[in-house]
Amino acid sequence: MVAANLQPFDAAAILVTLAAILGYFNHRYLKLPSSIGLTIMGAVASLAVIGIDWILPNSLMAENVLGFLADINFQDTLMDGMLSFLLFAGALHVDWADMKRGRWPIMLLSTLGVGISTFIVGSGFYFIAGIFGIQTSYLWCLVFGALISPTDPVAVIGVLKRAAVPPTLQATVAGESLFNDGVGVVVFGILLTAALGTSEFSAGNAALDFMKEAGGGAVLGGIVGWLGFRAMRAIDEYNVEVMISLAVVMGGYSLAQFLHVSGPVAMAVAGLLIGNAGVKLAMSDTTRDYLLKFWALIDELLNAVLFFLIGLEVIAIAPTLVLILAGIVTIPLVIGARIAGVGLPLFALHPFQALSSMALPTLVWGGLRGGISIALALSLPEGPERTVILSVTYVVVLFSVIVQGGTISGLIDRLKKRSSEIAKADADAGETNS
């Protein structure tokens, strides 16, 4: 039996050990991308535990695993712990010059795109809930739209590392993903407060709260990132500079929570600053090598634990057949909302290129949902709405990580091949006409 009230070190030891064992098994035998392999194995392990309890009614395995997950508290572990490290590590590897070329799409997609998707998913899910006889208010459906609309930067950047995406498009996808989760968390908080009836909802108040949290997070991230950059530039000692980067992440995220501004946005900005100006201007070759490898290890370790936990959470959720079916029907709704949330801003910026380039399909199919959506769903207060939203969220996230994450590389390869064929045909036609 798993002991009740595990100490934090014991829980971390169990998770890291299991993630390492399953990661080894996946790398040696399954050879799937890490996020996909660990999610599948976590889900399979959950189903095996449920099956053992069904075969052996006196077994307490599911109860013990459930107690273990409760001790970990997925929502607190991710949102207040892992997320700061994951966002900083992800932003560290995004090239500012490439991202600057895609700054307008990133800005529109991470704000207007999230808003469009939230409205479409919320409205569509209200209709789906009615079909399945699920009693829920329109406002709670918008809460679901807000938590499922942001793409997960951890999953997205992991996919981009494996797919040879053109640099500017890669920076656009990664940049949008880094910032839209911060925006999504802010929108989620505003709508949740309204759904709970703790404050009166108005567009003016919502816009003010959004500007305070998202804008304040960006300013704070710039300040702590600049302070870290200046400190690193003044010395040349890789051990101390790695510690400074840790201080930027841990201190900056804690300060963001204290000031009630967006920690995710702050960490994305700080990571971009350290990963570009810091790496180029404030570090020796030795320091650069150590710091980037340190954060690559942190990123890989936390990724492994996160996606294993996502797979394992099915025991805590225990969805009914009706909710699973509702989740399956919601999958095309979420994808359709993503098409609108990406397509409309892109079409507004480049009306003649949006549908012909590889940007739209890459942004749509590469917009993976992951741990952030599940963490937000788990943060909902107990009640019938929480059960519904959590179950549907889990189905959508599993599809996103396993199906979309497993096929995006092949899609990008086909898009690049088609683009090269079109370019070759145009060149041949030009030569013929001349």
N, C-alpha and C positions, 0 to 999 in steps of 0.2 A: 504493500500500500504506500501511496505517496503521503508523506507527513503533512499535516495541516500547517498553515502559516509558515511556509518556507521563508527562510532568510533570503534577502536579495542575492547574496553571493551564491547560495545553493541553486536558486532558480536560474541565474545566469550560467552557472556551471553546467546544469542539465541541458539548457538550450544550446550552448556553444558545442558541447560534446555531441548532442544529437545532430546538430547542423553539420558538424565536421564529418561524422560517420555517414550521414546520408549524402553529403556533398561528395565524399570519396566514392560512394557507391554509384552516384549519378555520373561522375566524371569517368569512372572506370568502365561502367557497363551500359547505362542508359544513354550517355553522351548527349543529353538535352541541355539547352541553356539553363544556367544555374537557377534563375528565378522560376522557370517553368518546372524543372525537375523537382525542386524542393517543394513547390506548391502542390504538385501532383502527389508526391510521396507523403506530405502532411495530410492531404485529404484522404488518401488511401489508408493511412494509419488511423485516422479518425473513424472511417467506415469499418475498419477491422475491429476497433474497440467497441463500436456500436453492435457489430455482428456477434462478437464474443458475449456481450451482455445479453443479446437476444437468445443465443444458443444456451448459455449458462445463466439462468435467471438470478442465481445467487452471487454472481460475479459483481464486484464493485469497481471494475476497471474504469468505466465511463465516469462514475462518480469521483474517483480519484483524479482522473485527468481533468475533469471539470474544476475540481478544487485547485489543482495546479495552475490552470489558466486563470482562475479567479485571483489567486495569489499574485500572478504576474501583472494582471490588469493591462490588457493589450492597449487600451486607449491611452492610459497614462504613460506606459512604456514607450509607445511610438510618439505621441504628440509632445510629451514633456521630456523625452530622453533622446530617442534614436533620430527623430526628425531633424534636429539641429545639425547633427553630424552628417546625416545623409544629404541634406540640401547643400551644406557647405562643400562636401566632397564632390558632389555633382557639379556645382558651379565652378569649382576650382579648375575643371578641365574644359570649360567653354571659352572659346577664343573670342575676345571682345571685338576684334576687327570684323570677324564674320558675323557676330551678333549685331554689331552696329549697322551692317548693311541690311539686316532684317528687322531693324528696330520698330518700324511702323506695324508690320504684321504682328510682331510679338506684343506690342502695346494693345492693339485692337483685339487680338485673339485672347489675351489673358484677362481682358476686362469685358468688352462687348460680347465676345464669344461665350464667356461663362454665363453672362446674363441671358443671352438668347437660348443657350442650352438649358439653363435652369427653368426658364418659362416653358419651353417645349416639353421637357421631360415631366415637369410638374403637372402640366395640363393633360398630357397624354396618360400619365400614370393615374390621374384622377378618373379618367375614362376606363382604364384597365381594371382599377380597383372595383368600379361599379359592376363590370362584367363578371368578376369573380366573387361578387357579394362581400367584398371587404369594406367595412365601414371606416372611412377616414375623411377628414376635412380637406378642402382644397389647399389650405395653408400648409398642412402637414405634407401634402404631395409636393409642394414647392420646396419644403425642407429636404425631401428626398432628392429633388432635382438639383439642389445646391450641393449636396454632398457627393453626388455621383458625377457631376459635370467636370470637375477638375481632373486633369490627367495626372498620373502619379509620376513625378520626376525620376524616382528610383527605377521604376520599371521601364520608363521611356528611354532614359539615358543608357540603361543596360542593353536595350535592344539596339540603340544607335551605335554602340561600341562594336557590335557584331556585324552590322550592315554597313557596307561602304557607301554611306550617304554623302552627296556633295557637301563641302564644308559650310556654305552659307545656309543651305536647307537644314543641315544638322544643327547648326547654331540656332536657327529659328525654332525648330521643334523642341530642342532642349531648353531654350530661353523661355518659350511660351509655357512649357511644362513647369519650369522652376517658379515662375511667377503666378500662373493661374491657380496653383494649389493654395497659395497665400490669399489670393483674391477669393477663391471658393470658400476658404475657412471663414473669412470675414462675412461673406454673404450668408453662409450657413448660420453663423452666430446671430446675425440680424433677424433672419427669418425664424429661427428657433425661439428667440425671445418673443417675437410676435405670436407664434403658434402657442406658446405657453401662457400667453396673456399677461406677461409680467410688465409689458410696456405697450403703449399704443403705436401701431405701425403707421408710418407716413413716409412718402418718398423723400421728403426733405431731410428727416432725421436719419433715414437709411443712408442717404448720400453723404451726410455729415459724418456719420460713424465710419463709413467706408473710407473717406478721405483721411480721417484721423488715424485709423488703424493701418491701412495700406501705405498711405503717404508717410506716416510716422515711422513705420517699419523700414521703409526705404531710406529715410534720413538717418535713423539709428544705425542701420547696416553700413551706410557710407561712413559714419563717424567711427564706429568700432573697427571697420576695415582699414580706414586711413590711419588710425592710431596703431594698429598692428603693423601696417606697412612701414610707418615711420620708425617703430621700434626695431623691426627687422633690418631696416636699411642702416641703422646706426651700429650694428654689430655684425660679426661673421662667426657664428658658432651654431652649428646645425641643431644641437640638442636644445638650446635655449629658444631658437626660432620655431622649432616644432612645438615647444611649450607655449610660445606666444600664440601660435595658430589655435591651439586648444583653448587658450584663454579667450580668444576672440569668439569662438563658438559657444563655449559654456557660459562665459560671463555675458556675452552679447544676448544670448537667448533668454537667460534669466532676467536681464535688465529689460528686455522687451516685454516679458510677462509682467514685471513690476510696473512698467509704464503703460500697460494695456495697449500696446501697439503690436503689429503682426510680426511675430518671431520668424515664421517661414520667409516672409519677404526680406526681413533684415539679414537672415543667413544667406539668402541668394545673392543679395547685393554685396555683402562682405566677402563671400566666396569669389565672386567675379573680380572684385578689387585685388584680393590677395593672389588669385590665380593668374592675373594679367600683369598689373603694375608690380605686385610683389615679386612674382616669379622672374620678371624681366629685369627689374631695376634694383631689387633689394636683397638678392640672394646670390651667393657664389654657386658654381656648378655643383659642388659637393652638397651644399644645403638644399639646392633645388632637387637633387636626386633623392636625398633622404626624405624631404618633406612630401614630395609627390608620391613616393613609394609608401610612406606611412599612411597617408590618407587613402591611397588605393587599397591598402590592407583593411583599414577601418571600414571603408565602403563595402568591400567584399564580405567581410565578417557580418556586418549588420544586415546586409542584403540577404545573406543566407538565413540568419535568424528570423528576419521579417517574413520572408516568403514561406518558411516552414511554419511559422505561427499562423499565417493566413490559412494554410491548408488545415491546420489543427483546429481552427476556431469553429469548424462545423459542429463539433460536439457541444460547444457553448450555445450555438444558435439553435440547433435542433429544429429545422424548418419542417412545416407540414407539407403534404403533397400539393395542396391548393396554392400555398405560397411559393413553392418551387415552380409550379406551372406559371404563376403570375410573373415570377422572375424571368422565366424563359421568354415569355411574351414581351417583357420589358426590354430585352436585349436589342431587338431591332429598333425600338423607340429611342434608346440611348444612342445607337449608331446614327440614326436619322437626325437626332438633335445635334450630334457632333458634326455631321455634314453641313447642317444649317449654320451652326456656330462658327465653323471654319470657313465655309464657302461664301457666306454673305460678306464678312470683312475682307476676304481675299478678292472677291469680285469687285468690291468698292474701290480697292487699291489698284488692282490690275484687271479691269473688266475683260480684256481680250486674252489674258494669259492664264487666269486662275484655273480654268477647266482643262486647258491643254497641257499644262506642265505636270510634273510629278509631285508638286507641292501638296495639292489637295488630297490625293489618295494617301500619301505618306502621313500627312497630319491627321487624317481621319482614322485610318487603320492603325497607325502608330500611336494614337492617343489612348494609351492603356490606363485602366483604372487599377488601383492597388490598395496598399495598406492604409493610405490616408482616408479613403472612402469608408473602409471598415472601421477605422478608429473613430471617425465622426459618428458613424451609426451606433457604435458601442457607447458613445458618450451621451446618447439620448436617455432621458429619464425613463424609469420603468413605466410601462403602460402598453396598451394594445398597439399603439402606433409604432413603438420601438420594435416589437416582434415582427411586424409587417415589414418595416423599412430595413431592418437588419437582415432578414431572410432574403429579400429581393436584392439587396446590395451584394450579399455574398454570392448569389448566382451570377450576377452581372460581372463581378470582379473575377470569379473563376473563369468565366468565358473569356474575359479580356486578357488575363494573364496567359492562359493556356492556348486558346485558339488564335487570338490576334497576335500575341507575343511569339507564338510558334510559327506563324505564317508571314510575318511582316518582312523578314529578310528575303524570302522568295518573291514577294510582291515587288520589293524595291529592285531586285535583279531583273524582273520582267519589265518594269517601268523603264529602267536604264537601257535595256536592250531595245525596247520599242522606240525610245528617244533617239538612240544611235541609228536605228534603221530609218527613222523619219529624216534625220539630219543627212544621212547618206543619200536618201532618195531626193531630197531637196538639192543637194550638191550635184547629183547626176543630172537632174532636170535643168539646173543652171548651166552646166557644161553643154547640154544638148541645145539649149536656146541660144547660147553664144556661138 
